[in-house]
Amino acid sequence: MVGKKMKYNPEHFQPNVWQRITKIISSNRIGSAYLFSGPEGTGKEAAALAFSAALNCQGNEIICGSCSSCVRFSSLQHEHLHVIIPLPRKKANFDKDTDVLSIIGDDNAALLTDLLQKKGTDPFQKINIPRAKRILINSIRELRKKLYLKSVESGYKMVLIFDAHCLSDGDGASANALLKLLEEPPKKTTVILVTDHKSMLLSTIQSRCQQIDFPPISHDIVSTYLTEDRGIHSGEAEFYANLADGNIHKARFLADRTVAEILKTMKDQVEAVVNSNSDGWRSYINNMSRMVRSDPNNFKFHLFLLQTWFQQSVRFRQNISSPLAQNGFGEALKTFTTSYPQANLTTANSVIETTIASIDRNFYMPLTLTNMLIDIQHYLKGKA
């Protein structure tokens, strides 16, 4: 089914989803637009790349991995492949004919090139450019021009729009421009929108797409991936996989840190938020506000660990096995759940999730963190 040279085997990571996709390919009834949606880190972008390679493969398998087309897709260098992502604006004002690279500036253009090269080598690589909040309308305008050019290659022109919910940012001009393309797509062209936040897309765009939902990747598959592809000891891989909860991106991020480092960071986060000392809160707010400016991913990681503590506390309270308890935190979990017997931990988790999401909405972080701390104290006391 999938050639040996494939860097990502969708059959392995998302077997049920890939089975559906191969049926679409085998039926030779390819749609003009698909929406790949589901939780973060479920392999949606990698599957979109694999689907694109399959529709252009010149071999005898779904993806042979060795024909000239597959080789070019594996490095994201195929002329039929068009990748659209959120980008920052270096130029505040530009006209409709300004090319995208001029809009984002030389530094961002160089970073984009580097990240696309890494994506070709590693399909799980996320393409994140600082201050990129929206998909630029000029990206869609350039795309339309390219798609209507004649191609000497057979196969399908593939448009992959990663973080597609960013089409709706601002006045939604990019979403409306794409909608026109979806209404009258060029022949032999397939658009795949990929998003963690389907609800943020216009309903008119959703209705024009065949929707394929991605579930979390199984813990066993994540653990095996960390062991075989990243060379991590099986016991540690199991710990990371359990904490990541089906999110391959979080599993990889966790695996770059020792178990001891993760547990210490988690302990520091918990102590900071449960302690209502004003000096402690002031220090926490200042430190986290600096972190969100200098390293947003690390900021998200710290709050993810805080969420993990609350989630594992719920499991401990329900006598469900916890990887934290298995790594020496059993007494700490017992003390915590005993100290806060009425705590509304699920709602507290939602508060943290809202705080993480506020990064993309440019909220004033010191105030956002203050509200988070107050709300968590509120819910730890069991209030509704």
Helices and strands as residue ranges (DSSP letters): H 10-13, H 15-27, E 33-37, H 44-56, H 68-74, E 81-84, H 100-104, H 106-121, H 137-147, E 157-162, G 164-168, H 173-183, E 189-195, G 198-200, H 203-206, E 210-213, H 219-230, H 234-244, H 248-255, H 259-274, H 278-294, H 296-317, G 325-327, H 330-339, H 345-357, G 358-361, H 365-380
